[in-house]
Amino acid sequence: MSTSLYVFSIGLPFATILLVFGMRYIAQIQQAKARLASDEAYHQIAEKAVADHGAAATALTSIETRLAAIEKILKDVG
């Protein structure tokens, strides 16, 4: 058996192991990036929901004020 074939046959399993662990490491990095992007999207949705809730509360207060004025007018007329 030649020396180069021997070194190749010994090094191939080690290279395979390194390749597998490298691929797993890269996959974990990509999963972490995707999770971070997803968390950021949920954060933006929550911020928008809070802002929309505030706008709805303001609109509701305005409607209640106008309704109270209409009721007062109707009581005065009736």
N, C-alpha and C positions, 0 to 999 in steps of 0.2 A: 504494500500500500504506500502510495506516495505521501509525502509530508503535506502537500497542499490539500489533498483530498481528506487527510486526517484532520487537519485544522478546520476545513470546511464542515466536515461532519460533526465536529465538536462545537463549532461556533454557530451552526444553524439553529439548534434548539435554544441557545441563549438569545440569539437575535429574534427568534419567534416570541420568546417570553417578553423581551423588551418591547417588541412591537405591540403585543397584546396589552401590556400595561400602559404604553403610550396612548393607544387608542382609547382605553378606558379613561385615562386622565383627560384627554381632549373631549370625550363625550361628557364627562362630569362638568367641565368648564362650560360647554355649550348648554347643558341643562341649567346650570346656575345663571347664565346670562338670560335664558328664556324665562326662568322663574323671576328674575329681577324685572324684566320687561313686563311680565304679567302683573307683578305686584305694583309696578308703576301705573299700569293701566287701571287697576282697581282703585288706586289712590286718586287718580284723576276723576274716575267715575264718582267716588265718594265726595270729592270736592264739588263737583257739579251738582250732585244731589243736595248738598248742604246749601249751595247758592240758590238752587231752584226752590228749596224749602223756604228760604228767606224771602224770595220774591213772591211765593204763594202766600206767605203770612202777611206780607205788605198788601197784596191784592185783597185778601180776606178782610183785613182791617178797613180798607177803603170801602169795600162793599158793605160792611157792617155799619159804617158811618153814614153812607148814603141811604141804607135801609132805615136807620133810625130817623133820618131827616124826613124820609117819605112817610113813615109811620106818624111822625109828629104833625105833618101837613094833613094827613088823612084824619087824625083825631081832631084837629082844629076845624076842618071842614064838616066833619060828621057830628 
